[in-house]
Amino acid sequence: MTICVVIQPFELRMRVRKGSIFYKVIQDAGVQLSSICGGQGRCGKCHVVITKGQGSINKPTKVELEQLSVQEVTHGVRLACQVKVQGNVEVYVPRESLVTQIRLQTEGIETKVKPLPYVKKFYVKLRRPTLQSLEPDLERLLKSMARQGVHPHIIPVEVLRSLPETLRAANWKITVTVWSNREILDVEGGDTRNACYGLAVDVGTTKIASYLVNLSTGENVAVSSMINPQVSYGEDVITRITYAVKDEKETWELQRKVVDGVNHLIAECCSKHEVDRRHIYEVTVVGNTAMHHLFLGIYPKYLALSPYVPAIKGSVNLKAKELDLDVNPNANIHFLPVVAGFVGSDCVADILATGLFKEKNLSLLLDIGTNTEVVVGNKESLVACSCASGPAFEGAHIKHGMRASSGAIESVKIEPRTLNVSFRTIGNVEPKGLCGSGIVDVIAEMLKVGIIDEKGAFIHKAGSSRVRINENGEREFVVVQAGEKGSKDIVVTQKDIRQIQLAKAAIRSGISILMHEMDIRPEQIKRVYIAGAFGTYINPASARVIGMIPPVPLNIVRSVGNAAGTGAKIALISGKARKTCEKISECVKYIELAAHPNFHSFFMEYLNFRL
């Protein structure tokens, strides 16, 4: 028996089986719902409104009654992942429940590197064959190249098949593209030496960034970014792994999603500067280990099971045609090496871009996200760990939390005497919620003016309408009052504060354990690098106030943006840097926090806020 589901405001009509879950129905209709947990009921973000057919769905579940207010349930608000369709029904998807365009950080620390690419192009003029000179086409070509000091010995069959026609159509004047001095990637008519490009790709859990680079000069040609299309399957790596291991086809489904996303970015980059995709001869890819495995189509089950062993640690080289990437089919796709199950090639790229591996002084590197990578050390020794900081800094599990998109409050100040709030939103538009940097700012300010204490508990503030008790009997602080500068109240609740405490305690515990392993104190740290989109916009002073980072001088804290993308670009244009990445991967000592004897005590200690 099929049932009709009408999805508004899109005027979509879907025929589904009885018992289908709304979340899956809406996704199958091509509507991307915001869901950090991938439809598991944990994040409470996939709000929909039942406009017709209330009797054709199940009653609110226990999960919904915990996530939604009584008023919301009364007005037909439900979580799409909890609703089973029993009969014909109409549902409205609010704008705030849709995946929105977030502020994607593509710029990173600038590191000058001499271009030493693996890909090179050679212009060759051949003599025509005659009855007196019957040397075969390929041998004729290889001898001519040898005279230029190039000795390729591998040629793809499709290039070989087209070689006779290419030579004669071009009047024996051609350009040969060679990889690593040993493999011919392409043969074209005429002189195309100026058209030699590569692509660096940073596959993040939330976003994908791509950089089109001129391999001859090392210069950026174009940059494009997008939300990772896999977000609709869950916004953290564990949720995606859980989905991928249901069946082999789910693994390939996620692989196809990321490939389609990268192909979209390739098209964008090429169209911006009228670059022929055939002239992209190499692609370097970085990402956390889960993204690395899913891009390659590797079954990721064992990344989530102790002892969290990756299928492969070293670098991987494949042909573009093996992954269906829309570049030259013989282009080399190079995946940088990973460190461990939860520390991937993006961390290796961070270390490469910041130069941490060659510094004399001790440094701390943080790449903050759902999983936060932490590295401590210098040229003598490097230790790393991954902290399960959770998605709170991306707005998950926060009542009015949201991604860093238009309308998100990104910075906050509280006046100590009146508790009046001043803030800035992304895009300078009406406030819609709080993104990660805004949440950290609010809590730091609440600490400083005495709204909350060191344990995160609210302190009664007589005479202030901004500190109140909500309908659930929970204290909250009103950041924006309805009608003040927005259409609704935006608040920070006691539960929100607890989520930030858990996230920052995980990060600070990781830092402290690595420093303990290195036997160093905070004052010995001479540089702190904060990478990633969150790291770019966070106020370091606020991070220090809440105890996310050690009590170091603020002048040594440096935001390095998308350092992983920078590292991917360096590896793209420099074969020498690629070899350095292999050494970094091998020399970094990985610490598994869950197995560390001091983790629990550190974690409990850092749950408190420390001024």
MISE-218642 format. One record per residue (C-alpha): x, y, z. Coordinates in steps of 0.001 Angstrom, whole numbers, plus 500000, padded with zeros to 6 digits. Layout:
BEGIN
[[X Y Z]]
...
//
This chain:
BEGIN
[[500000 500000 500000]]
[[501371 503395 498996]]
[[500624 506679 500733]]
[[500873 510256 499456]]
[[503119 512662 501363]]
[[502977 516334 500321]]
[[506107 518330 501212]]
[[505654 522090 501482]]
[[506658 524778 500555]]
[[508170 522796 497657]]
[[504868 521351 496318]]
[[506465 517913 496186]]
[[504306 514792 496215]]
[[505921 511511 497175]]
[[504384 508028 496995]]
[[505740 506013 499918]]
[[505111 502767 501757]]
[[503206 502705 505039]]
[[505639 502987 507951]]
[[508169 505127 506041]]
[[510166 507602 508137]]
[[509600 511281 507290]]
[[513306 512031 507391]]
[[514059 509495 504641]]
[[511007 510555 502588]]
[[512069 514213 502639]]
[[515690 513338 501795]]
[[514570 511105 498914]]
[[512565 514046 497579]]
[[515839 515963 497215]]
[[515271 518291 500171]]
[[518383 518492 502379]]
[[517369 518515 506018]]
[[519746 519831 508641]]
[[520557 516853 510835]]
[[523761 516657 512790]]
[[523032 513113 513970]]
[[521973 511761 510552]]
[[518393 511050 511599]]
[[519184 509294 514884]]
[[517072 511634 517040]]
[[519968 513025 519056]]
[[520391 516560 517714]]
[[516800 517814 517568]]
[[517422 519930 514456]]
[[515158 518305 511827]]
[[511997 520225 512789]]
[[508950 519870 510518]]
[[505342 520991 510962]]
[[502424 518647 510275]]
[[499823 520788 508487]]
[[497385 518048 507431]]
[[496861 514477 508547]]
[[497805 514606 512236]]
[[495949 511310 512688]]
[[498026 509641 509959]]
[[501281 509626 511923]]
[[502513 508157 515189]]
[[502243 510083 518455]]
[[505286 512095 519650]]
[[508048 509785 520837]]
[[509976 510019 524093]]
[[512875 511540 522152]]
[[510622 514290 520764]]
[[509111 515088 524145]]
[[512658 515599 525451]]
[[513798 517708 522472]]
[[510680 519809 521826]]
[[508751 522207 524049]]
[[505111 521593 524964]]
[[504156 524625 522854]]
[[505955 523235 519795]]
[[504287 519837 520076]]
[[500883 521524 520508]]
[[501435 523446 517250]]
[[502295 520312 515255]]
[[506095 520571 515355]]
[[507771 517165 515078]]
[[511238 515727 514445]]
[[511285 514276 510933]]
[[513452 511349 512025]]
[[510836 510252 514604]]
[[507688 510353 512469]]
[[506291 507239 510776]]
[[503779 507730 507974]]
[[500570 505718 508409]]
[[498340 507580 505924]]
[[498138 510585 503593]]
[[499766 513601 505201]]
[[501090 517093 504425]]
[[504242 518425 506057]]
[[505878 521845 506026]]
[[509683 522113 506252]]
[[510744 525424 507905]]
[[513685 527289 506436]]
[[515749 526819 509603]]
[[515504 523028 509198]]
[[517194 523104 505810]]
[[520927 522723 505175]]
[[522036 526312 504653]]
[[525095 527815 503065]]
[[527636 528221 505829]]
[[530665 530466 505937]]
[[533307 528181 504500]]
[[536910 528909 505402]]
[[539180 528404 502390]]
[[542017 530798 503155]]
[[544917 529433 505173]]
[[548393 530281 506334]]
[[550604 531287 503416]]
[[553734 529168 503126]]
[[556112 529871 500247]]
[[557323 526737 498505]]
[[559462 526358 495414]]
[[557413 524548 492735]]
[[558834 521057 492198]]
[[555811 519301 490704]]
[[555728 515697 489630]]
[[553882 516770 486455]]
[[555828 518418 483646]]
[[555030 519202 480015]]
[[557468 518939 477100]]
[[557095 520399 473636]]
[[558430 517961 471043]]
[[559006 518307 467280]]
[[559380 514946 465550]]
[[560693 514083 462136]]
[[558193 512524 459804]]
[[558659 508847 459008]]
[[559843 508037 455482]]
[[560536 504869 453537]]
[[564127 505297 454639]]
[[563158 505891 458310]]
[[560492 503421 459393]]
[[560885 503804 463139]]
[[557504 503290 464934]]
[[555672 506323 466285]]
[[556182 505574 469974]]
[[559886 504808 469664]]
[[560331 507962 467629]]
[[558616 509949 470399]]
[[560574 508355 473247]]
[[563935 508938 471566]]
[[563089 512578 471012]]
[[562155 512961 474676]]
[[565325 511202 475784]]
[[567280 513931 474059]]
[[565547 516333 476513]]
[[566637 514169 479437]]
[[563210 512590 479999]]
[[562801 508809 480033]]
[[559152 507758 480498]]
[[558496 504042 480192]]
[[554777 503831 481006]]
[[552068 504919 478573]]
[[548306 504407 479084]]
[[546675 502298 476404]]
[[544193 505039 475405]]
[[547078 507461 474768]]
[[548849 504805 472716]]
[[545699 504134 470689]]
[[545289 507788 469725]]
[[549006 508489 469226]]
[[549187 507892 465424]]
[[546301 510240 464678]]
[[547461 512884 467194]]
[[550962 513026 465670]]
[[549786 513380 462114]]
[[546945 515823 462847]]
[[549434 518043 464697]]
[[552006 517887 461911]]
[[554385 516086 464306]]
[[554503 519036 466725]]
[[553132 517913 470076]]
[[553174 518430 473849]]
[[553794 515434 476059]]
[[552687 515481 479708]]
[[554816 513314 481996]]
[[554353 512309 485632]]
[[557390 511631 487838]]
[[559642 511392 484775]]
[[558356 507877 484120]]
[[554743 507923 482930]]
[[553165 509675 479949]]
[[549776 511059 480958]]
[[548753 512710 477691]]
[[549905 513663 474200]]
[[548360 516744 472563]]
[[548843 518570 469337]]
[[550631 521936 469434]]
[[552372 523697 472305]]
[[550214 523519 475461]]
[[552979 523919 478036]]
[[551182 526902 479585]]
[[548151 524742 480395]]
[[549434 522616 483272]]
[[547169 522473 486314]]
[[546624 520546 489503]]
[[543894 520466 492132]]
[[544281 520361 495923]]
[[541219 519133 497829]]
[[540466 519309 501544]]
[[537582 516958 502335]]
[[536273 518049 505713]]
[[533423 516462 507620]]
[[531346 519616 507094]]
[[532841 521221 503997]]
[[534945 520494 500944]]
[[537405 523085 499639]]
[[539221 522849 496315]]
[[542130 524876 494963]]
[[542998 524969 491258]]
[[546737 525588 490975]]
[[549109 526368 488103]]
[[551688 523607 488524]]
[[554399 525512 486676]]
[[554270 528586 488920]]
[[552581 527248 492074]]
[[550034 530078 491933]]
[[546356 529750 492861]]
[[544085 530018 489851]]
[[540682 529484 491457]]
[[539118 528404 494759]]
[[535709 526795 495305]]
[[534025 525298 498344]]
[[530771 523678 499346]]
[[529071 521838 502182]]
[[530100 518185 502103]]
[[527132 516423 500418]]
[[527486 513637 502995]]
[[526099 515900 505772]]
[[522582 514632 505148]]
[[523823 511224 506356]]
[[525101 512693 509626]]
[[527340 515567 510576]]
[[529922 513613 512544]]
[[532201 510808 511370]]
[[530790 508122 513677]]
[[527258 508675 512376]]
[[528473 508406 508788]]
[[530510 505303 509533]]
[[527419 503784 511169]]
[[525451 504477 507988]]
[[528229 503248 505692]]
[[528622 499866 507397]]
[[524957 498892 507067]]
[[525782 497394 503692]]
[[528430 497687 500984]]
[[526079 499778 498839]]
[[525857 502399 501616]]
[[529658 502744 501592]]
[[529567 503302 497845]]
[[526651 505708 498225]]
[[528749 507929 500490]]
[[531746 507532 498167]]
[[529627 508654 495237]]
[[528384 511678 497177]]
[[531870 513018 497887]]
[[533063 512347 494320]]
[[530030 514190 492938]]
[[530813 517083 495269]]
[[534438 517298 494162]]
[[533383 517091 490509]]
[[531017 520011 491107]]
[[533907 522055 492526]]
[[536148 521081 489599]]
[[533505 522400 487189]]
[[533242 525645 489192]]
[[537003 526199 489283]]
[[537427 525487 485589]]
[[534548 527694 484492]]
[[535889 530657 486485]]
[[539084 530774 484443]]
[[538112 528831 481304]]
[[540427 525940 482116]]
[[539989 522688 480186]]
[[539528 519842 482700]]
[[541788 517727 480495]]
[[544641 519988 481615]]
[[544293 519012 485299]]
[[546929 516311 485637]]
[[547219 515763 489381]]
[[544968 515985 492445]]
[[546064 515868 496083]]
[[543484 514971 498729]]
[[543516 515471 502502]]
[[540888 514738 505144]]
[[540323 512951 508405]]
[[540755 509183 508251]]
[[537010 508511 507914]]
[[536695 510938 504982]]
[[539853 509401 503469]]
[[538375 505891 503635]]
[[534947 506930 502355]]
[[536458 508834 499397]]
[[538374 505690 498465]]
[[535324 503484 499034]]
[[537085 501556 501801]]
[[534710 499825 504240]]
[[535184 502000 507359]]
[[533750 499730 510072]]
[[537000 499128 511926]]
[[537766 502830 512306]]
[[534944 502934 514857]]
[[535891 499747 516710]]
[[538749 499426 519185]]
[[541682 499554 518507]]
[[540540 501943 515678]]
[[542966 500736 513019]]
[[542858 502316 509519]]
[[542936 500067 506453]]
[[546019 501904 505204]]
[[548320 504532 506684]]
[[550675 505442 503845]]
[[549913 507587 500832]]
[[547776 506249 497987]]
[[548097 506972 494254]]
[[545236 506200 491869]]
[[544138 507200 488377]]
[[541323 509723 488052]]
[[539367 507275 485903]]
[[539348 504798 488809]]
[[537449 507317 490946]]
[[535384 508934 488156]]
[[536897 512361 488817]]
[[536275 514862 486034]]
[[539903 515704 485266]]
[[542341 514171 482796]]
[[541458 510447 483033]]
[[545135 509544 483502]]
[[545712 512218 486167]]
[[547355 510984 489341]]
[[545163 511243 492449]]
[[547404 511386 495515]]
[[545936 510806 498985]]
[[548344 512049 501649]]
[[549186 509593 504451]]
[[547200 509467 507696]]
[[548511 509137 511260]]
[[545902 506894 512924]]
[[542213 505975 512972]]
[[541144 509405 514217]]
[[544067 511566 513095]]
[[544081 511870 509342]]
[[545972 513413 506468]]
[[544397 516804 507227]]
[[546466 516841 510429]]
[[549594 515882 508450]]
[[548805 518792 506107]]
[[548339 521138 509105]]
[[551777 520179 510423]]
[[553317 520666 506965]]
[[551684 524084 506427]]
[[552590 525501 509844]]
[[556147 524153 509705]]
[[555670 522620 513155]]
[[557866 519661 512152]]
[[560937 521862 511701]]
[[560554 524412 514513]]
[[563026 524538 517378]]
[[560540 525975 519872]]
[[557640 523970 521258]]
[[554263 524648 519652]]
[[550646 523619 520123]]
[[548403 523024 517119]]
[[544609 522717 517348]]
[[542296 521930 514433]]
[[538917 522381 516107]]
[[535833 520582 514840]]
[[533498 517727 515732]]
[[536726 515815 516226]]
[[539519 518138 517312]]
[[543069 517178 516382]]
[[545742 518298 518829]]
[[549495 518242 518146]]
[[552261 519252 520552]]
[[555978 519320 519831]]
[[558765 520570 517605]]
[[561388 519164 515234]]
[[562624 516816 517948]]
[[559325 515120 518723]]
[[555630 515352 517825]]
[[552689 513806 519672]]
[[549055 513940 518542]]
[[545599 512927 519651]]
[[541996 513305 518570]]
[[539423 514708 520992]]
[[535758 513808 520625]]
[[534764 517424 521191]]
[[531371 516859 519582]]
[[529423 519217 517351]]
[[528493 521771 520042]]
[[530864 524340 518502]]
[[528899 523935 515258]]
[[525618 524651 517041]]
[[524476 521091 517751]]
[[522799 520292 521082]]
[[522569 524060 521705]]
[[518996 525365 522002]]
[[519530 528255 519597]]
[[522762 526968 518097]]
[[523367 527032 514359]]
[[526153 526765 511839]]
[[528226 529792 510898]]
[[525785 531045 508263]]
[[523992 534337 507625]]
[[522311 535630 510770]]
[[524443 533651 513211]]
[[525683 535686 516184]]
[[529472 535394 515963]]
[[530701 537757 518698]]
[[529180 539047 521938]]
[[529899 541613 524663]]
[[527939 541947 527939]]
[[527888 545239 529839]]
[[528749 544329 533473]]
[[526377 546716 535256]]
[[523197 546494 533138]]
[[523868 543089 531499]]
[[522889 544646 528184]]
[[524238 542679 525221]]
[[525929 543926 522082]]
[[526654 541464 519308]]
[[527613 541044 515669]]
[[525964 538657 513211]]
[[527396 537084 510097]]
[[526223 539248 507209]]
[[525086 541996 509635]]
[[521497 540784 509356]]
[[518766 539943 511872]]
[[520019 537393 514431]]
[[518791 533829 513998]]
[[520926 531944 516512]]
[[524419 531411 517886]]
[[527329 529850 515996]]
[[530366 528377 517744]]
[[532409 531549 518172]]
[[529341 533370 519472]]
[[528565 530653 522009]]
[[532132 530740 523353]]
[[531981 534549 523565]]
[[528651 534516 525444]]
[[529851 532016 528035]]
[[533166 533838 528522]]
[[531278 537102 529016]]
[[528802 535464 531422]]
[[531759 534263 533482]]
[[533422 537666 533504]]
[[530319 539605 534622]]
[[529264 536976 537181]]
[[526147 535523 535543]]
[[527577 532017 535944]]
[[530192 530651 538310]]
[[533292 528539 537688]]
[[531174 525376 537687]]
[[528907 526814 534995]]
[[525930 527264 537313]]
[[523777 530398 537075]]
[[524172 532991 539817]]
[[520957 534813 540707]]
[[520945 538328 539304]]
[[518190 540322 540994]]
[[516476 542917 538863]]
[[517700 541594 535508]]
[[515151 540396 532968]]
[[517916 538658 531039]]
[[518411 535927 533639]]
[[515184 533974 533932]]
[[513624 530563 534421]]
[[512091 528989 531307]]
[[508995 526799 530935]]
[[511039 523708 531807]]
[[512150 525212 535112]]
[[515681 525750 533783]]
[[517673 528959 534130]]
[[518704 530730 530927]]
[[520318 533958 529793]]
[[518572 536028 527127]]
[[521099 537150 524525]]
[[518480 538679 522219]]
[[514997 539636 523377]]
[[512134 539239 520898]]
[[511525 542528 519112]]
[[514846 543947 520309]]
[[516921 543186 517231]]
[[515279 539961 516158]]
[[511926 538277 515746]]
[[512454 535765 518572]]
[[514243 535301 521867]]
[[517729 533822 521552]]
[[518931 532311 524790]]
[[521720 530289 526382]]
[[520416 527643 528765]]
[[522026 525652 531561]]
[[522049 522631 529226]]
[[523836 524683 526552]]
[[526540 525634 529037]]
[[526935 521974 529950]]
[[527450 521036 526291]]
[[530236 523601 525938]]
[[531796 522383 529179]]
[[531904 518826 527821]]
[[533367 519952 524480]]
[[536040 522228 525916]]
[[536949 519695 528620]]
[[537624 517099 525920]]
[[539924 519501 524053]]
[[541753 520755 527140]]
[[542200 517173 528426]]
[[543788 516208 525114]]
[[546151 519184 525310]]
[[547119 518387 528901]]
[[547740 514705 528219]]
[[550032 515525 525290]]
[[551897 518076 527390]]
[[552154 515467 530161]]
[[553579 512975 527650]]
[[556128 515578 526535]]
[[556808 516631 530143]]
[[556279 520312 529390]]
[[554450 523189 531072]]
[[552236 525892 529448]]
[[554962 528536 529766]]
[[557236 526421 527553]]
[[554790 526706 524644]]
[[556019 529488 522365]]
[[553342 529316 519663]]
[[549703 528207 519512]]
[[548210 527562 516069]]
[[544419 527348 515790]]
[[543278 525897 512454]]
[[539921 525341 510802]]
[[536887 527554 510261]]
[[536005 527668 513956]]
[[539598 528481 514826]]
[[539557 531394 512383]]
[[536634 533188 514003]]
[[536962 532279 517677]]
[[538174 535005 520021]]
[[541358 533547 521619]]
[[540739 535620 524748]]
[[537321 533997 525205]]
[[538794 530551 524567]]
[[541341 531192 527309]]
[[538703 532529 529724]]
[[536613 529356 529532]]
[[539734 527179 529774]]
[[539661 525712 526271]]
[[543329 526602 525784]]
[[546076 526817 528441]]
[[546866 530166 530114]]
[[549347 531276 527447]]
[[550032 534869 526331]]
[[547487 535869 523695]]
[[550205 537295 521458]]
[[551517 533782 520740]]
[[548099 532547 519518]]
[[547794 532544 515737]]
[[544762 531633 513618]]
[[545944 529804 510509]]
[[542625 529237 508740]]
[[542365 526222 506497]]
[[545931 525043 507065]]
[[544934 521592 505803]]
[[544072 523109 502430]]
[[547385 524955 502388]]
[[549211 521698 503160]]
[[547369 519959 500325]]
[[548488 522723 497931]]
[[552097 522468 499093]]
[[552062 518705 498511]]
[[550529 519290 495083]]
[[553283 521569 493799]]
[[556251 519975 495580]]
[[557373 516377 495350]]
[[559849 517141 498118]]
[[557000 518215 500415]]
[[555151 514996 499592]]
[[558095 513004 500900]]
[[558101 515185 504005]]
[[554466 514230 504593]]
[[555463 510562 504640]]
[[558073 511338 507299]]
[[555579 513362 509356]]
[[553071 510503 509256]]
[[555701 508063 510491]]
[[557265 510240 513204]]
[[554089 511540 514902]]
[[553382 509541 518051]]
[[549643 508951 518400]]
[[548043 508900 521866]]
[[544661 507176 522228]]
[[542903 509303 524841]]
[[540290 506711 525749]]
[[543041 504329 526833]]
[[545122 506916 528701]]
[[545060 506393 532506]]
[[544879 510132 533229]]
[[542132 511058 530775]]
[[539200 510737 533175]]
[[540853 512796 535933]]
[[541896 515517 533475]]
[[538417 515567 531924]]
[[536671 515975 535284]]
[[539105 518723 536259]]
[[538519 520719 533083]]
[[534732 520530 533189]]
[[534975 523622 535381]]
[[535587 527004 533798]]
[[538844 528599 534837]]
[[539463 532312 534498]]
//
